[in-house]
Amino acid sequence: MTPPPGAGVPAQAAAGTVAPRSILFIGGTGVISAAAAEHAVALGHRLTILNRGRSTRPVPDGAEVLNADVRDAAAVREVLGGREFDAVADFISYTPDQAQAGLELFRGRTGQYVFISSASAYQKPPTRLPILESTPLKNPFWQYSRDKIACEELLFRAYRDEDFPLTVVRPSHTYDRTKIAMVGGWTDIHRMRAGLPVMVHGDGTSLWTLTHSRDFAKAFVGLLGRPQAVGESYTITSDEYLPWNQIYRLFARAAGVAEPELVHVASETIAAHSPELGPNLLGDRSHSVVFDNTKIKSLVPDYTATIPFADGAREIVQWYDANPELQHVDQSYMDLSGTLTKWAAGGAH
């Protein structure tokens, strides 16, 4: 494969730690892709990032950046020219038409095409735990998940019919310091610190898996350019799972609140009052999700998620406290929380 011009090889690659691969990221500046980009460059891979150049997230030193809108096929072909890659990772296709466009753009141009799907595509509610790659894909609650399933079906058909070199990756809830896992985001931390009741969906005992993006990156980059991954799908998550009550209490502790007032509200009730929150709650967060990572570990044997969410929650709160201009309090969510916690508590608030 042709390397991008001017790409250097860090010392650890030259020393034989890793065989440098030519990799293209479509996107490259999101929560998941930014961490993967940093890890790929650190390992000595020759990374090219294709995006519109509008993100505020920095691109790692040593990565090549090409600016084009991936939805504009002619523009992408122009900036890529005749370039080929060992692996192309598509982080920003969400619908079948976008997946089809990626197929047409990169057919014959890469040894591996990695489509980032979603673990929310797995059967909801799950009939058994842990969730495996063989768990059926079915989500009647959330259009986002159904679209990802349709993308997978289209791309796997191309793999079967024409040997398109597809690999599918299904992350679950992956976060970095900018992403607050609670439904209300910073508004929930604001309520905790103000001594106000905080709404928790369901009874707070369903299990949830949170994966730091730096952990995810270790497994993800490890499968790039691996021919044995072609035609396969992989779940990549942490092996830690926590009940939602504990997740909220970890955020409270990180925010300096000894004992938050958690009020449980049925997910169906929240969905009835908030069409915006409903699909994600009913299609993902309200169900226990525990994942079996045996398959990705068989391909990337040194993969272990090492960042516990207790540390992740502290990192998140510290970052927001250091950037107070980002502490957005959503008044509509304040109103929803006030109404539903009062109702759930029988008028106590």
C-alpha positions as CSV (number, residue, x, y, z in Angstrom):
1,M,0.0,0.0,0.0
2,T,1.2,3.5,-0.7
3,P,2.1,5.5,2.4
4,P,1.0,9.1,2.8
5,P,3.7,11.6,1.8
6,G,6.0,12.9,4.5
7,A,4.8,10.5,7.2
8,G,7.5,9.8,9.8
9,V,8.0,6.6,11.7
10,P,8.4,7.0,15.5
11,A,11.2,5.3,17.3
12,Q,9.1,2.6,18.8
13,A,8.0,1.5,15.3
14,A,11.5,1.6,14.0
15,A,12.6,-0.6,16.9
16,G,10.2,-3.3,15.8
17,T,7.5,-2.8,18.3
18,V,4.9,-2.6,15.6
19,A,4.8,-3.0,11.8
20,P,3.6,0.4,10.5
21,R,0.4,0.3,8.6
22,S,-1.1,2.9,6.3
23,I,-4.5,3.8,7.8
24,L,-7.2,6.2,6.9
25,F,-9.8,7.5,9.4
26,I,-13.0,9.0,8.1
27,G,-13.8,11.4,10.8
28,G,-11.0,11.1,13.3
29,T,-11.9,13.8,15.8
30,G,-14.8,12.3,17.7
31,V,-14.7,10.8,21.2
32,I,-13.8,7.3,19.9
33,S,-11.9,8.2,16.8
34,A,-9.7,10.9,18.4
35,A,-8.4,8.5,21.0
36,A,-7.8,5.8,18.3
37,A,-6.0,8.4,16.2
38,E,-3.6,9.2,19.1
39,H,-3.0,5.6,19.8
40,A,-2.4,4.7,16.1
41,V,0.2,7.5,15.8
42,A,1.9,6.6,19.1
43,L,2.3,3.0,17.7
44,G,4.0,4.3,14.6
45,H,1.2,3.8,12.1
46,R,1.0,6.1,9.1
47,L,-2.3,7.7,9.8
48,T,-4.3,9.9,7.4
49,I,-7.5,11.7,8.7
50,L,-10.2,12.7,6.3
51,N,-12.7,15.2,7.5
52,R,-14.2,18.7,6.9
53,G,-11.7,20.4,9.2
54,R,-14.3,21.9,11.5
55,S,-13.7,20.0,14.8
56,T,-12.2,21.8,17.8
57,R,-10.4,18.5,18.9
58,P,-6.7,18.5,18.0
59,V,-5.3,16.1,15.5
60,P,-2.3,14.2,16.8
61,D,1.2,15.3,15.6
62,G,2.4,13.1,12.9
63,A,-1.1,12.5,11.3
64,E,-1.8,13.7,7.8
65,V,-5.0,15.6,7.4
66,L,-7.1,15.8,4.2
67,N,-10.0,18.1,4.2
68,A,-13.1,17.0,2.3
69,D,-16.8,16.3,3.0
70,V,-17.1,12.5,2.9
71,R,-20.7,13.0,1.6
72,D,-19.2,14.6,-1.5
73,A,-17.8,11.6,-3.4
74,A,-16.1,13.7,-6.1
75,A,-14.3,15.8,-3.5
76,V,-13.1,12.7,-1.6
77,R,-11.8,11.1,-4.9
78,E,-10.0,14.3,-5.7
79,V,-8.1,14.6,-2.4
80,L,-7.3,10.9,-2.3
81,G,-6.2,10.5,-5.9
82,G,-4.9,7.0,-6.4
83,R,-4.1,6.4,-2.8
84,E,-4.6,2.9,-1.2
85,F,-4.5,1.9,2.5
86,D,-4.0,-1.1,4.6
87,A,-7.1,-0.2,6.6
88,V,-9.9,2.4,6.3
89,A,-12.0,3.1,9.4
90,D,-15.4,4.7,8.9
91,F,-16.6,6.4,12.0
92,I,-19.4,8.6,10.5
93,S,-21.7,6.4,8.5
94,Y,-25.1,6.1,10.2
95,T,-27.5,5.2,7.4
96,P,-27.6,2.6,4.6
97,D,-27.1,5.3,1.9
98,Q,-24.0,6.5,3.7
99,A,-22.7,3.0,4.0
100,Q,-23.3,2.4,0.3
101,A,-21.4,5.6,-0.5
102,G,-18.5,4.3,1.6
103,L,-18.6,1.0,-0.2
104,E,-18.4,2.7,-3.6
105,L,-15.6,5.1,-2.5
106,F,-13.3,2.5,-1.0
107,R,-14.0,-0.6,-3.0
108,G,-10.5,-1.8,-4.3
109,R,-8.7,0.9,-2.3
110,T,-8.1,-0.8,1.0
111,G,-7.2,-4.2,2.5
112,Q,-9.7,-3.7,5.2
113,Y,-12.8,-1.5,5.7
114,V,-13.8,-1.1,9.3
115,F,-17.4,0.0,9.9
116,I,-18.1,1.3,13.3
117,S,-21.5,0.1,14.3
118,S,-23.1,0.1,17.7
119,A,-23.7,-2.4,20.5
120,S,-27.2,-0.9,20.8
121,A,-27.9,-2.9,17.7
122,Y,-27.9,-6.1,19.8
123,Q,-31.2,-7.6,20.7
124,K,-33.2,-5.4,23.1
125,P,-34.2,-6.6,25.6
126,P,-31.5,-9.2,25.5
127,T,-32.6,-12.7,26.2
128,R,-29.3,-13.8,27.7
129,L,-26.2,-12.2,29.2
130,P,-23.4,-11.7,28.5
131,I,-23.9,-10.3,25.0
132,L,-21.8,-12.0,22.3
133,E,-21.1,-11.1,18.7
134,S,-23.6,-13.9,17.9
135,T,-26.4,-12.2,19.8
136,P,-29.1,-11.3,17.3
137,L,-29.3,-7.8,16.0
138,K,-32.7,-6.4,16.8
139,N,-33.8,-3.1,18.3
140,P,-37.5,-2.2,17.9
141,F,-37.1,1.0,20.0
142,W,-34.4,3.1,18.4
143,Q,-34.1,4.1,14.8
144,Y,-30.4,4.9,15.2
145,S,-29.8,1.2,16.0
146,R,-32.0,-0.1,13.2
147,D,-30.1,2.1,10.8
148,K,-26.8,0.7,12.0
149,I,-28.2,-2.9,11.6
150,A,-29.2,-2.0,8.0
151,C,-25.7,-0.7,7.3
152,E,-24.2,-3.9,8.6
153,E,-26.5,-6.0,6.4
154,L,-25.6,-4.0,3.3
155,L,-21.8,-4.2,3.9
156,F,-21.8,-7.9,4.9
157,R,-23.7,-8.6,1.7
158,A,-20.9,-6.9,-0.2
159,Y,-18.4,-9.1,1.7
160,R,-20.2,-12.2,0.7
161,D,-20.9,-11.3,-2.9
162,E,-17.7,-9.5,-3.9
163,D,-15.2,-10.1,-1.1
164,F,-15.4,-6.5,0.1
165,P,-12.9,-6.6,3.1
166,L,-15.3,-5.7,5.8
167,T,-14.8,-5.7,9.6
168,V,-17.5,-4.5,11.9
169,V,-16.8,-3.0,15.4
170,R,-19.6,-2.6,17.9
171,P,-18.7,-0.2,20.8
172,S,-21.1,0.4,23.6
173,H,-21.1,3.5,25.8
174,T,-17.6,4.9,25.2
175,Y,-16.7,8.2,26.9
176,D,-13.8,10.6,27.4
177,R,-13.5,13.6,29.7
178,T,-16.1,15.6,27.7
179,K,-18.9,13.0,28.0
180,I,-21.1,12.8,31.1
181,A,-22.8,9.4,31.2
182,M,-25.9,10.6,33.2
183,V,-29.0,11.3,31.1
184,G,-29.1,14.9,32.1
185,G,-25.4,15.6,31.5
186,W,-24.0,18.5,33.4
187,T,-27.5,19.4,34.5
188,D,-27.6,16.4,36.8
189,I,-24.3,17.4,38.4
190,H,-25.7,20.9,38.9
191,R,-28.8,19.4,40.6
192,M,-26.6,17.2,42.8
193,R,-24.5,20.2,44.0
194,A,-27.7,22.3,44.5
195,G,-29.2,19.6,46.7
196,L,-32.0,18.9,44.2
197,P,-33.4,15.4,43.5
198,V,-31.8,13.7,40.5
199,M,-33.9,11.5,38.2
200,V,-32.6,8.0,37.6
201,H,-34.3,5.8,35.0
202,G,-35.9,2.6,36.1
203,D,-35.0,1.3,39.6
204,G,-31.3,2.1,39.1
205,T,-30.3,-1.6,39.3
206,S,-29.9,-2.4,35.6
207,L,-26.2,-3.0,34.7
208,W,-24.3,-0.7,32.4
209,T,-20.9,-0.9,30.7
210,L,-18.8,2.2,30.3
211,T,-15.6,2.2,28.4
212,H,-13.0,4.9,28.3
213,S,-12.0,5.9,24.8
214,R,-8.3,5.3,25.6
215,D,-9.1,1.7,26.5
216,F,-11.3,1.3,23.4
217,A,-8.4,2.6,21.3
218,K,-6.0,-0.1,22.3
219,A,-8.3,-2.9,21.0
220,F,-9.5,-1.0,18.0
221,V,-6.1,0.0,16.6
222,G,-4.9,-3.6,17.3
223,L,-7.3,-5.0,14.8
224,L,-6.5,-2.6,11.9
225,G,-4.8,-4.2,9.0
226,R,-5.4,-7.7,10.3
227,P,-6.6,-10.0,7.5
228,Q,-8.1,-12.5,9.9
229,A,-10.5,-9.7,11.1
230,V,-12.1,-9.5,7.6
231,G,-15.6,-10.9,7.5
232,E,-15.9,-10.7,11.3
233,S,-17.6,-8.5,13.9
234,Y,-16.2,-7.5,17.2
235,T,-17.6,-6.0,20.4
236,I,-15.1,-3.7,22.2
237,T,-16.0,-2.7,25.7
238,S,-14.6,-2.7,29.2
239,D,-15.2,-5.8,31.3
240,E,-16.5,-3.6,34.2
241,Y,-20.2,-3.2,34.6
242,L,-22.1,-1.1,37.2
243,P,-25.7,-0.5,38.2
244,W,-26.9,2.9,37.3
245,N,-27.3,3.8,41.0
246,Q,-23.6,3.4,41.4
247,I,-22.8,5.3,38.3
248,Y,-24.8,8.3,39.6
249,R,-23.1,8.0,43.0
250,L,-19.6,7.9,41.5
251,F,-20.4,11.2,39.7
252,A,-21.8,12.6,42.9
253,R,-18.6,11.7,44.8
254,A,-16.5,13.2,42.1
255,A,-18.6,16.4,42.3
256,G,-18.1,16.6,46.1
257,V,-21.6,15.5,47.0
258,A,-21.6,12.9,49.8
259,E,-25.1,11.5,49.3
260,P,-27.2,12.6,46.2
261,E,-31.0,12.3,46.4
262,L,-31.7,9.8,43.6
263,V,-35.3,9.5,42.6
264,H,-36.3,6.5,40.4
265,V,-38.6,7.1,37.5
266,A,-39.7,4.4,35.0
267,S,-38.0,4.7,31.6
268,E,-41.5,4.5,30.0
269,T,-42.6,7.5,32.0
270,I,-39.6,9.5,31.0
271,A,-40.1,8.5,27.4
272,A,-43.8,9.5,27.5
273,H,-42.7,13.0,28.7
274,S,-39.7,13.3,26.5
275,P,-39.7,12.0,22.9
276,E,-36.1,13.1,22.6
277,L,-34.9,10.9,25.5
278,G,-37.3,8.0,24.9
279,P,-35.6,6.0,22.1
280,N,-32.2,5.9,23.7
281,L,-33.7,4.9,27.1
282,L,-36.0,2.2,25.8
283,G,-33.6,1.1,23.1
284,D,-30.5,0.9,25.2
285,R,-30.0,2.3,28.7
286,S,-32.9,0.8,30.4
287,H,-31.6,-2.8,29.7
288,S,-28.8,-4.5,31.5
289,V,-25.8,-4.9,29.2
290,V,-22.8,-7.1,30.0
291,F,-20.5,-7.9,27.2
292,D,-18.1,-10.8,26.5
293,N,-14.9,-9.5,25.0
294,T,-13.3,-12.9,24.4
295,K,-13.4,-12.5,20.6
296,I,-11.5,-9.2,20.4
297,K,-9.0,-10.5,23.0
298,S,-8.3,-13.5,20.9
299,L,-7.2,-11.1,18.1
300,V,-5.6,-8.5,20.3
301,P,-4.3,-10.7,23.2
302,D,-2.8,-7.8,25.2
303,Y,-6.1,-5.8,25.2
304,T,-7.3,-5.1,28.7
305,A,-9.5,-2.1,29.7
306,T,-7.6,-0.6,32.7
307,I,-9.5,2.6,33.5
308,P,-12.2,2.0,36.1
309,F,-15.2,4.3,35.8
310,A,-14.5,5.7,39.3
311,D,-11.4,7.3,37.8
312,G,-13.3,8.2,34.6
313,A,-16.0,10.1,36.6
314,R,-13.3,12.1,38.4
315,E,-11.6,13.0,35.2
316,I,-14.9,14.2,33.7
317,V,-15.9,16.4,36.6
318,Q,-12.4,17.8,37.0
319,W,-12.4,18.8,33.3
320,Y,-15.8,20.5,33.5
321,D,-14.7,22.3,36.7
322,A,-11.7,23.5,34.8
323,N,-13.9,24.7,31.9
324,P,-16.9,26.4,33.6
325,E,-18.0,27.9,30.3
326,L,-19.0,24.4,29.2
327,Q,-21.2,23.8,32.3
328,H,-24.5,24.1,30.5
329,V,-27.6,23.8,32.6
330,D,-30.6,22.7,30.3
331,Q,-33.7,24.4,31.6
332,S,-36.0,22.0,29.8
333,Y,-34.3,19.0,31.6
334,M,-34.4,20.9,34.9
335,D,-38.2,21.3,34.4
336,L,-38.6,17.6,33.4
337,S,-36.6,16.4,36.4
338,G,-38.5,18.7,38.7
339,T,-41.8,17.4,37.5
340,L,-41.1,13.7,37.4
341,T,-39.1,13.5,40.6
342,K,-41.9,15.3,42.4
343,W,-44.5,12.9,40.8
344,A,-42.4,9.8,41.7
345,A,-41.8,11.0,45.2
346,G,-45.6,11.5,45.7
347,G,-45.4,15.3,46.0
348,A,-42.6,15.3,48.5
349,H,-40.6,18.0,46.5
